Structure formats: C-alpha cells, structure tokens
C-alpha cells in the first residue's frame, strides 16, 4: 500500500466517523465521494486542467497527488454537502503563507462540531516523511464559499457533477432563508 492509499484510508475512516445531525440527508454518499476525489487527484489530464503547473513534476514524482487541490476539493465538498435548506455543514477555513509554515492552505470545519476535515492533509510531509500535524482549531480564518470557482467546476465535472448548477441552487436557497 502506498502512502497515498494509506492517506485515503485514513480519510475514509474520518468521514465514516463524522458526527452529523440526523436531519442531514446528503445527495451524495460521502465515503464514495472521498474515493472519487482521491482517484481524480491522480488523473494527469485533470491535473493539467485545474492545477498550476509550477510544481507539478515534483508533486507527481513524490506521489503527493492531493497537493494543489485543497481549495478545489474543499469548495466542492462545501457545496455538495449541505443541509436541505442550503445551510453549510462545513465552512471553509484558510491560512496564508504568513500565518503558518505550510503556506496557503484550505480545509473544512464542521459547523456543528468544529471538527476539521482536510481532504488534502497528506500533501504536507516533514523531513522525516511524516505527515505535518496541523493545529486546525488554532489557526486559519473562515472564508466565504459564495463565489464562482471555475477550477472546482471543472473538477466536479470530471466526476460527473454539475457543480455550477449546485452552487446556483445553494445561492437560491440561501436567499430563501433571508
């Protein structure tokens, strides 16, 4: 089993153990979606379409397939998995390179429990080959998910999901709550 596969298994275990309200009824299976995301991160054509090519060769050589996908994956998850009225279940959190030594990074935080969900945690490896432990609850700031994100739309489209339509519908539901 590769390190990438082991990280995928860790994510699957995390998603299976999430504490969610009983009225949350997702349109997609979260475990299957983690698997789909992780397979998609490895696709060379998709990577070329949505990622900056600056560090691409090194990422692939080191099998750090999730690197570069933090914002794309987090935004996509945030939009896909919401309450029926469009209320967020996961908020986007972000750090910038000046805030913490891993550089810019985006992850999710469960609005009900505060539990982090970092779909790309395995992109950060220390000099000993261990995952960098990120103190999620102590760093970062919340960012809005109310914007059009073309690279995330391409990513979701690769998975067979019309994310642009979902984002539009989420916006309409949010207007209905006001």
ZIKA-V400978 format. One record per pair of residues at least 12 apart in sequence whose ideal C-beta (glycine too) atoms are under 10 Angstrom apart, sorted by the first residue. I is the first residue (numbers start at 1). J is the second residue. Records with the same first field share a line. If there is no record, write none. Layout:
BEGIN
I: J ; J
END
This chain:
BEGIN
2: 63 ; 65
3: 62 ; 63 ; 64 ; 122 ; 125 ; 129 ; 131
4: 38 ; 41 ; 42 ; 62 ; 63 ; 64 ; 65 ; 66 ; 122
5: 38 ; 63
6: 122 ; 131
7: 38 ; 63 ; 64 ; 65 ; 66 ; 120 ; 121 ; 122 ; 123 ; 131
8: 34 ; 35 ; 37 ; 38 ; 39 ; 41 ; 65 ; 66 ; 122
9: 34 ; 38
10: 121 ; 122 ; 131
11: 31 ; 34 ; 35 ; 37 ; 38 ; 66 ; 117 ; 118 ; 119 ; 120 ; 121 ; 122
12: 30 ; 31 ; 32 ; 34 ; 35 ; 38
13: 31 ; 34
14: 34 ; 115 ; 116 ; 117 ; 118 ; 119 ; 121
15: 29 ; 30 ; 31 ; 32 ; 33 ; 34 ; 35 ; 77 ; 117 ; 119
16: 30 ; 31 ; 34
17: 115
18: 30 ; 81 ; 89 ; 90 ; 110 ; 112 ; 113 ; 115 ; 117
19: 110 ; 112 ; 113 ; 115
20: 81 ; 83 ; 89 ; 110 ; 112 ; 113 ; 115
21: 83 ; 89 ; 111 ; 112 ; 113
23: 83 ; 84 ; 85
24: 81 ; 82 ; 83 ; 84 ; 87 ; 89 ; 112
25: 83 ; 84
26: 80 ; 81 ; 82 ; 83 ; 84 ; 89
27: 80 ; 81 ; 82 ; 84 ; 161 ; 166
28: 77 ; 80 ; 81 ; 159 ; 161
30: 77 ; 80 ; 81 ; 117
33: 73 ; 76 ; 77 ; 80 ; 81 ; 119 ; 159 ; 161
34: 73 ; 77 ; 117 ; 119
36: 156 ; 158 ; 159 ; 160 ; 161
37: 66 ; 69 ; 72 ; 73 ; 76 ; 77 ; 119 ; 120 ; 155 ; 156 ; 159
38: 65 ; 66 ; 69 ; 73 ; 119 ; 120 ; 122
39: 65 ; 158 ; 159
40: 65 ; 69 ; 72 ; 73 ; 76 ; 155 ; 156 ; 158 ; 159
41: 59 ; 64 ; 65 ; 66 ; 67 ; 68 ; 69 ; 72 ; 73 ; 119 ; 120 ; 122 ; 123 ; 155
42: 60 ; 63 ; 65 ; 66
43: 65 ; 155 ; 158
44: 56 ; 60
45: 158
46: 69 ; 72 ; 154 ; 155 ; 157 ; 158 ; 159
47: 59 ; 60 ; 65 ; 67 ; 68 ; 69 ; 155
49: 151 ; 154 ; 155 ; 157 ; 158
50: 68 ; 69 ; 72 ; 150 ; 151 ; 152 ; 153 ; 154 ; 155 ; 158
51: 67 ; 68 ; 69 ; 72 ; 151 ; 155
52: 68 ; 151
53: 68
54: 68
55: 67 ; 68
56: 68
59: 123
62: 123 ; 125
63: 122
64: 120 ; 122 ; 123 ; 124 ; 125
65: 120 ; 122 ; 123
66: 118 ; 119 ; 120 ; 121 ; 122 ; 123 ; 124
67: 120 ; 122 ; 123 ; 124 ; 125
68: 120 ; 123 ; 151
69: 106 ; 119 ; 120 ; 123 ; 151 ; 152 ; 155
70: 94 ; 103 ; 104 ; 105 ; 106 ; 107 ; 108 ; 118 ; 119 ; 120 ; 121 ; 123 ; 124
71: 92 ; 94 ; 104 ; 105 ; 106 ; 107 ; 120 ; 143 ; 149 ; 151 ; 152
72: 106 ; 119 ; 120 ; 149 ; 151 ; 152 ; 153 ; 154 ; 155 ; 156
73: 106 ; 107 ; 108 ; 117 ; 118 ; 119 ; 120 ; 152 ; 155 ; 156
74: 90 ; 91 ; 92 ; 93 ; 94 ; 105 ; 106 ; 107 ; 108 ; 109 ; 117 ; 118 ; 119 ; 120 ; 143 ; 145 ; 152
75: 92 ; 106 ; 108 ; 143 ; 145 ; 147 ; 149 ; 151 ; 152 ; 153 ; 155 ; 156 ; 163 ; 167
76: 119 ; 149 ; 151 ; 152 ; 153 ; 155 ; 156 ; 159 ; 161 ; 163 ; 166 ; 167
77: 89 ; 90 ; 92 ; 107 ; 108 ; 117 ; 119 ; 145 ; 152
78: 90 ; 91 ; 92 ; 106 ; 108 ; 117 ; 145 ; 149 ; 152 ; 167 ; 170
79: 145 ; 149 ; 152 ; 153 ; 156 ; 161 ; 163 ; 164 ; 166 ; 167 ; 169 ; 170 ; 171
80: 156 ; 159 ; 161 ; 163 ; 166 ; 167 ; 170
81: 108 ; 117
82: 145 ; 166 ; 169 ; 170 ; 173 ; 174
83: 111 ; 173
84: 173
85: 170 ; 173 ; 174 ; 176 ; 177
86: 166 ; 169 ; 170 ; 171 ; 172 ; 173 ; 174 ; 175 ; 176 ; 177
87: 111 ; 170 ; 173 ; 174 ; 177
88: 108 ; 109 ; 110 ; 111 ; 145 ; 146 ; 170 ; 174
89: 108 ; 110 ; 111 ; 112 ; 117
90: 107 ; 108 ; 109 ; 110 ; 111 ; 112 ; 115 ; 116 ; 117 ; 145
91: 107 ; 108 ; 109 ; 110 ; 111 ; 114 ; 142 ; 143 ; 144 ; 145
92: 106 ; 107 ; 108 ; 109 ; 140 ; 141 ; 142 ; 143 ; 144 ; 145
93: 105 ; 106 ; 107 ; 108 ; 109 ; 116 ; 118 ; 136 ; 137 ; 139 ; 140 ; 141 ; 142 ; 143
94: 106 ; 107 ; 139 ; 140 ; 141 ; 142 ; 143
95: 107 ; 134 ; 136 ; 139 ; 140 ; 141
96: 140 ; 141
99: 139 ; 140 ; 141
100: 132 ; 134 ; 135 ; 138 ; 139 ; 140
101: 124 ; 132
102: 123 ; 124 ; 132 ; 134 ; 139
103: 123 ; 124
105: 118 ; 120 ; 121 ; 123 ; 124 ; 134 ; 136 ; 139 ; 140
106: 118 ; 119 ; 120 ; 140 ; 143
107: 119 ; 120 ; 121 ; 134 ; 136 ; 140
108: 136 ; 145
109: 136 ; 137 ; 140 ; 142
111: 142
114: 136 ; 137
115: 136 ; 137
116: 134 ; 135 ; 136 ; 137 ; 140
117: 136
118: 134 ; 136
121: 133 ; 134 ; 136
145: 167 ; 170
146: 167 ; 170 ; 171 ; 174
147: 167
148: 163 ; 164 ; 167 ; 168 ; 171
149: 163 ; 164 ; 167
150: 164
152: 164 ; 167
153: 165 ; 166 ; 167
END
